[in-house]
Amino acid sequence: MVDDKKRTLHRALVDRVLHGEGRASPEQRSAAFTNAGLPEPLQALVDKVAAMSWKATDADVSAAKTAGSSEDEIFELVICAAVGQSTRQYEAALAALADAIGTGESG
């Protein structure tokens, strides 16, 4: 029961960051969430956020701004990248747990 509530809340979070009101387009948000398909330098920033967030710098954000993205768009795409990466880790953990306890269920 608690698991279902957590999964429902997680799905609501993902839906909100991907489809809620915002400055970045739904296509950009989806690309940031999946960490694929954004133009440079946004892709470089999203890669860092997803894989090694401690390496993202002001210079990465400045490069995205210089390329034409607003601060609001950059913020939204960084959130999508972080939620996307955490979602991949969450789903992998649920699958591993299901395999370990033998239920074969995940997600």
Stockholm file with secondary structure:
# STOCKHOLM 1.0

chainA/1-107         MVDDKKRTLHRALVDRVLHGEGRASPEQRSAAFTNAGLPEPLQALVDKVAAMSWKATDADVSAAKTAGSSEDEIFELVICAAVGQSTRQYEAALAALADAIGTGESG
#=GR chainA/1-107 SS CHHHHHHHHHHHHHHHHHHSSCSSCHHHHHHHHHTCSCCTTHHHHHHHHHHHGGGCCHHHHHHHHHTTCCHHHHHHHHHHHHHHHHHHHHHHHHHHHHHHHTCCCCC
#=GC SS_cons         CHHHHHHHHHHHHHHHHHHSSCSSCHHHHHHHHHTCSCCTTHHHHHHHHHHHGGGCCHHHHHHHHHTTCCHHHHHHHHHHHHHHHHHHHHHHHHHHHHHHHTCCCCC
//
